[in-house]
Amino acid sequence: MAKRSFCDKFLVMTANELRTKYLEFFKSKDHAIIPSASLIPENDPTVLFTTAGMHPLAPYLMGEKHPLGQRLANCQKCIRTSDINEVGNNRHLTFFEMLGNWSLGEYFKKEAIEWSWEFLTSKEWLAMDPHRLYVTVFMGNENSGQDTESIEVWKKVFASVEIEAEVCPYNTKIAGNKNYRIFPMPAKDNWWGPAGETGPCGPCTEMYYDTEPRLGALQKTFDEEINDFRVMEFWNDVFMEFNKIADGKYEKLAAKNVDTGMGLERAISVLNGKKDAFDNELFWPLFEKIEELSGKKYDSHNSPHPPLNLRGGENINPPQPSFTKEGEDTVRAMRIIADHIKAATFILADEKGLTPSNVGAGYVLRRLIRRAVRYGKQLGIDEIFTFKIAEEVIKIYQDTYAELKKNKEFIVNQLVKEEEKFDETLEKGLKELEKMKPEKIAPFSSKSFMTGYGLSGDDLFNLYSTYGFPIEMSLEEIKKLYQEYNQKQVVNTVELSKDDEDRILQQFHEALKKHQELSRTASAGMFKGGLADASEATVRYHTAAHLMLAALRQVLGESVVQKGSNITPERLRFDFSHSEKMTPEQIKQVED
């Protein structure tokens, strides 16, 4: 199959250029540049992966002094699986890079917003068209009033380019009013935190870009424009000015923090005139490889072409034709495969040495790999293939993240091993389904399904929990069995309805939720302390953990890898790997 010529000559800006520009900009604003932290969080039992740039900085946002000062910036690798069922639409990713800058008790809203605006619109930096920028702010609730401070700063920066920005009342149709630039939104959209029951939190302001200016001025409510993918959010400035305490009340923080996050994939897409987070150089080679493996095309009508004129001109992309249903399914499957294997590749490359398992983060890794395999089979890929996608991921990112190339052999071996194991699982699961009698498959009409004669979501959950058999594959196989049964009947045959599928899925997810709640209850006492405890003693132990790792590497070498730790106010436990037992002399050297 001929490959499309995705290449840099079509790009206004590459991902590497955006990373570099972002860090250079904030370095010019006296920010210290810090490296990306591990994808596996340290001392935080509330999350399995690093989901945002602020996670590794949590102790410093709670008051611990950072050795590099109060202004920080970096590009952080992140994993989020809360939206895993949304992956495949235009915006949601499991693995992404977050460009972030932080103020630890120094500057606040005015500087954060003004610098965001400068970086986005200045010709020296991104030179984005200010007429295509829109922002949201917190509208206020019973705990805190409307964020009028952010509103006033935004009005001033818009005025600097002769845009008389107005505040659009919530849930009001824009109706072509080009001055509506600032949109107050409720807490569910524009309030961050706290991460747990208590802790730092506050309002945020999000930046959106119009992806289709050819359609003219916005017309619908801003929520509707977001849901229709007309505007894309790509940067969020969070203002941590409150502390939620145990009784549910909010206190003003003595030292206010700024925590911002720009999604690199979304930003690079809109910079290049695209309207989804997958249409960029970080995914194109992966889609080409999946095309090669499957014999199917990804968005074949949308060949590369010059991007939008981001500097305010009229040179815009033509409207894109809509997909057929088959085309939509193919695009979604390819996006899921590319996203999930990219995420799995980065997890496997991480210094913590995580592997697929049935618990915790290892289970999430297993689920990502197996979900990708399931969609590969949907595209007709019957060979062991995930490692081939991973090799493309490594090529794309190896110059930025050296651990990918360093751990390539381990990554490939783990993917092949897990895919082979999953093939065995699928075979066992299919045999279990085939054992089900025709009379149990048969009564799938909407009337009889819930009467106890048909398969239930509980049946499929047992397949899932016992064999790891995905619910989506169970439904597909049931359809096949049902069709085979119907073909043998002369009369009274009915199709498996969408209502039946919905009922099965509802029962399945109820069974899964019950299982998860039981697991959480059983493990509730396992994790004490950690970052959930911000006492002075805990903070000291957290600092000691960093010093211990540095000392171990100084004495034993860079091969030392932290495998875990647990911190309480009473003690510090630090787990690490080394090829041999430490000698008393080495222990003394580390202690000193």
N, C-alpha and C positions, 0 to 999 in steps of 0.2 A: 504494500500500500504506500502510495506516495505521501511523504510527510509535508505538512504545511510549513512555510518558512516563518515561524515565530522568531523574530530577532529584534535586537535592541534598536535598530534604525527606525522602527515604528514608535519608539517610546519617547515620551517627553522626559521621563525620569525612570531610572531603574530602582529596584529595591535597595541595592547597595548604596546608590546615591542618596536615597531618602534617609537611610540609617545614618550615613555620614553627615548629611546636612543637619539633621535633627540634633545630633550630639555636638556638632560644631557650633550650632546656634546657641545651645544652652551652656556650652563651655564659654562662649563669649559673654554670657550673663553670669559668669563666676560660679557655675555649677561643676562639682566634681563628677567625673564620669566613672561609674562603677560597672563591673561585669555582670552579665546575666547569672542569676543564681540557679541552683539545681531545680529541675522540674518536680522533685520529690521534696515537699516542705520539711523543714526542720522544726521539731518541737511543737507541731500544731496538729493535734488529733482531730480537729474539726474539718479538715480537708485532706483529700488524698493526693492532690497535685497543686502545684503553684498555679493559681488561676488569674493572677494579676501581678503587676510589678510591685504593688505595695506589700504583698505577702512576706517576702524576705525582709522587708523594712518595718514590720509590725512592732518590734521592740522599740525602735527609734521613734515611731509615730506615737508610742505610748510614754515617751520620756527619756529613754536611754540615749546617751550622747553618741552620735555617729563619729567615728575617728576621722572622717573626711570632711566634717562640717555640716552646715545646715541646708546647703543647696546641693542636690544630687540629681543625676539623670542617667538613664541607661536604656538599653533595648533588652527586654526580658522575654524569654521563652515561656509560653503559657499553655496549659491544657485545661479545657472546660468541657465537661460531658453533660452538664445539666440540660443543654439544648440539643443533645445528640439526635433526637428524632427530627429536629429542624434542619440538620445538616443536609445539604442538597438543594436548599433554596438559595437565594442570591447572597445571603449574608452570613449565615452561621457556619463557624469553623470549630473543629475540636482543638487543633493545634494552631496557634497564631503567635505572632511577635507583637509585643506591646512596647511602644516608645513612650517613656514616661519621664516626668520631671517632678521633683518634690521640694517643698519648703518645710523644714522641720522647725516651726515656730518663728520663721523670719518674715518673708513677704506673704501677701495674702491675695485677695480677689483682684484688686486693681492691677497689680503687676502680672498675675497669672493670665488674666484675660488680655491685657495689652500685649504681652509677649506671644500669646497664642495667635492673636490677630497679625502681629508683625511677621511671625514665621510663615503664616499662611499666605498673606497678601503682598508682602514686600518683594520687589523684583529681584532683590539679592538672594532670596530664599526660595519659596515655592511659587510665587507669582500667580496664585489662584485668583479667579475673578470674584471680587467681593460682592458683585450683584447676584451671585449664585449661592451665597452663604446665608444660612439661617441658624438661629440658636434657640435652645430651650432653657428655661430657668425654673426654679422651684416656686410653685404657686402659693405655698403656705398651707398649714393645717392647724389642728388644735395645739400642736407642740411648738411650732415655730411659724412666724409670719412669712409673707412673701419675700423673696430674695430681691428686695428693691436695690440693694447695693450693686449686685451684678447687672441688673437692668440699666442702671444709670451709666455704668462703665461701658456696657455694650452700645448704648445710644451714642456715647462720645466717640467710640472707635468707628462706628458706621458713619457718623457725621464727618469723620476725617476724610472720607471718600465721597462726600456729598450725598449720602443716603440718609434720609430723614426717617430713621427707624422708629416704628410704632409697635406697641405691645398689642398683640391680637388676643382678645378674650378667649378663655379656654373653650374648646369645642365649638368655635365659631368658624363658619366657612370663610376662607380667605377671599374668594370671589374676585380674583384679579388685582387685589390691592398690593402693589409692589412695595409699599412701605411697611407692610406687616413682616417684620424680621425677627421679633422676639416673642416666644410662645411660652407662657407659664404652663407648667404641667404638674400633675399630682405627685405625691411621694413615691408611688410605685415606679415612676419614670425618672424623677429628678431628686431623689434622696438616697444617699449611700450609707449603708451600715445601720447599726454596728455589725461586725462579722459574727458575733455571738449574741447572747442575751443582753450583754452590757458592753460598753466601750465607746471609743471615738466614732463620731458620725457627723453627717451634715449634708447640706444641699449641694447640688452639682449643676453645672451648665454644660450642655452638649452642643457640639457643632455639627451641622448637616450641610450637604452639598447637593445642589440640584443636578441630577444626572441626565435630565432630558430638557434642556432649555428650548429646544425646537418646538415644544408644546406650548410655549408662552407662559404667562404668569400662572402661579398656583391658583387653584379654584376651590378645592375641597378643604375640610378641616385638616390641620397639620397631622393629626393621628392617621387620617385616611391617606394622606400623601406618603406617610412613612410606610404604611401597610401595602400600598400599591407600588412600593419601590421607586417612587418618583424622587424622593430625597433619601440620601444615605448618611447615617451618623458615623463619624469616623474619629472624633476626639471628644474626650470628656474631662472637664476640670472639676475635681471634687474638693469641697471646702470643709475640712473637718474642724468645726467650731463648737461642737457640743459633745458632751459625754453622757451617755444614757446610763443611769444607775439602777440598782436592783429593784427599786420600787416603781420603775417604769418612767420616772421623770427625767428631764433633760437639763443638764447644767452646762453653763458656758465654760469652755476650756480656757485655762489661763494662757496656754500657748496654742495658737491656731496653726493647723497644718494645711498644706496644699498637696494633693495627690492627683496627678493627671495621667491619662492613658490614651494614646493614639494607636488604633489598630493598623499595623503596617500594611496588611493585605488589603484592607478596605481603602486606606489612603492611597496606596500605589495604583489601585484600580481607578479611583475617581480622578487622580492626577493624569491618567492616561485616557480619560474620556470613556471609561467603562462604567457599567452600572451594577456589577456584582463582584464579590470578593474573590471569585475563582478566575476571572478573566485577566490574568497577569502572568508574568514570566515565572512566578513561583509555582504555577500549576500547569502551564502549557506542556512542558516535557512529559509530565505524568499522564496527561490526557493522550498524548501521542503514543506513549507506550501501551496504554490501555486499548487504544484503537488497534494497534498492531496485534495485541494478544486476542482481542475479541472479534476483530473483523467488522466492528461497527464504528459509526462516525459520531464524533462529538460536535454538535453545532456546526455541521459542515457548511451551512450557508453563510456563516459569519467569519470569513477569512480576514486576516489582519489588514488594517487600513489606517491611514493617518488619524491620530486622535483628535479630540475636541481642541479647539483653540482656547486654552485655559486663560489666556490673557485678555479675554473680553471680546474677541472678534466673533464673526458669524459662521466660521468654518466648523460645522458640527456634523456628527455622524448621521447617516440616513436612518430612518426607523427600521428596527429589526423585525423580520417576519416572525410570526408566532410558530411554535412547535406543533407537530402532531402529537397525539397522546403517546405514541410509541417513542417519538423523539424526546418528549419530556421524561419518560421513564429511563431512557438511555442516558440522558444528561445527568439525571439525579443519581443513577447508579454509579456513573463514572466519577462524579463529584465525591460521593461517599467513599469509594475505593481510594481515590487520591488523598482525601482528607484523613481517613482513618489510618492508612499505611504511613503517611507522613507523621502523624501523631505517634504511632507505634515505633517508628524508626527513631524519633527523638527520645522517647521514653527508654528504649533499649540502649541508646547511646549514653544515657545519663550516668554520671559518676557513681550513683547509688547502686548500680548493677541490678535493677529490677528485671524479673522474668515473669512470663505468664503463669498464673496460678488461680486458685479458687477463692482467694481472700483478698480484701482490700484493693490496693492499687494494682496488684498483679491480676486481679479479676477484671478490672477495667481494661487493662492491656489486652487480656485474652478476649474480652468482648469486642474490642476494636478490631483485632485481627480477624476474628471469626465473622464479624458483620461484613467486613470487606470481602472475605471469601464468599459469603452468601450472595453478595451482589455481583461478584465475579461470575459465579455460576449462573446467575440470572442473565448475564450478558453472553453466556455460552463458553466461558473460559473453564476448561476441564483440567488443565495442567496445574502443577504447583507454580504459583505466579507472584505471590506477594513480595518475594525477595527481589524480583526484577523491578518492581515499582520502587522498593526501598533503595536500590542502586541508583535510580534516577534522582531520588530525594537527596542522596549523599552528594551526587554531582552538583546539584543546585546550591547546596548550603555549605559544602565542606570548607570553602575559603573563609567563611564567617564563623562556623562552629567546628573547630578542629576535632572534637570528640567523635564526630560522625565518621570521618576517615579512619581515625585511630581504632574505632570499635567496629569497623565494617564486617569483619569475619564473624564476630559475635552476633551482630544484628542479623546477618543472613542466616546463620545457623539456627537462631531462635525462631525466626519466621518460618523456615522450612519445617522445623520440628513441630511447631504449633499447627501449621497447616496440615501436615500429615496426621497429627493426632485428631484434628477436627474432622478430617475425611473419615476416620474410623468411627468417630462419634456419629456422624451423619448416617453412616451405614447401619449402625445399631438402631438409631432413631427411626429410620425408614422401616426396618424390620418390625419394630414395635407397632408402628402405624399399620403396617400390612396385616398384623395379627388381628386387628380390630374387625369384627364381623360386619358383613355388608348391612345387616339390619341396624347396626349402630351408626353406620355412615349414612344410611338411606334417609331417615326422617329429618331432612334438613330444611323443610319448608318453614316459613316464619311461624306458622301456627303450631307446629309440633316441636320446634327446637327446644323451647323452654319447658317442655312437659317431662323432661327426664329421659327421653328416648335418644336424643342426639348427643354428640360429643360436647363436652363442656370445656370452658376455659381451664377448669381444674385438671382435666385430663391432659391438656396441652402443657400446663405448668409442670405436671409430673414428668413429662418428656423433657421439658426444659431443665428442670432441676436435677434430674437423674442423668440425662445424656448430654445436656448442653444444647439441646435441639432448638434452634431459633423459632419463635412464634410465627414469624413470616413464612418460614419454610414449612412449618406444620400446616398453615392455611393453604399454601400452594399444593401440598401433597393431598390434603383432604379434598380439595377441588378436583384433583385428578381422579382420586378414588370414587368420588361422587359421580363424576362424568362417566367413568367406566360402568358404575352401577346403573346409571340412567340409560346407557346405551343398550343394556340387556333387557330393559323394560319396554313394554308395548304401549302402555297408557299411564296416565297419572304421574308423569315425571315433571319435576320442577327444578329450576336453577337454584344454586346456592346464592341467596340474596345478600345484598350489602348489609341489610339489617342483621342477618345471621352472623356475618363477619364481625360487625360492631359488637354484638352480644358476646361472641367468643372473646374478642379482645378485651372487653370490659371485665369479664370473669377472670381472664388471665391476669390482668393488671391488678385486680383485687386480691388474687391469690399471691401475686408477687409482693404487693404492698404488705400483706399480712406477714409474709415470710421475712421481709426486711425489718418490720417493726419488732418481730420476735428476736431477730439478730441484734438489733440495736439495744433492746432491753437486756439481752444476755451479756452484751459487752459494755454496758453503761459504766460499770465500775473499773474498766480496764485502764482508762486514761485519766490520770489526775495531774494537775499542774500544767506544765508546758506553757505555751504562750497564752493559754486561757487565764493564767495567774500572772499578774503584773507586779507582784510584790518586789520589794528591793532585793531580797535574797534571790528570788528567781531571776531577776535581771542580771545579778552578778554571776549566777551559774551559767546563764546564756552567754555572757561575755567569755567566761572561762572555757566554754565548749569551743568557741572560735580559737582561743589561744592554744587549747590542747591539740586541736587538729594541726595548727601551724607548727607546734613543737614536735609532734609525731612525724610530720613530713620532713622537718629539719634533721631529725635524728635517724629516721628509718628510710627516708627517700620519698619521692613524689608518688610512688606506687600505693601509698596508704590511702584507703578510701573509707570515708565515713559511711557506716551502714545504718546508723540510727542513733537516737539519744532520747532520754526522758529526763525532764527537769521538774523538780518540785522545790518548795522552799527549804526542804530538809537536805536534799542531796542532788547530785548530778550523776547520771549513768551515760557513758559514752561508748558506743559500739563502733568498731572499725575492723577492716580486714588487713592482714599482713601475711606474707608467705611463710613465716616461721615464728616460733615463740620468742618473745622479747627476753633479752638477758637482764639480770639485775642492774648491770651498768647502763643499759639503754633506758630502763625505767627511771633510774636516777637522773640521767641526762634530760629526759622529758620533764621530770618534776622540777628540775632546776631552771 
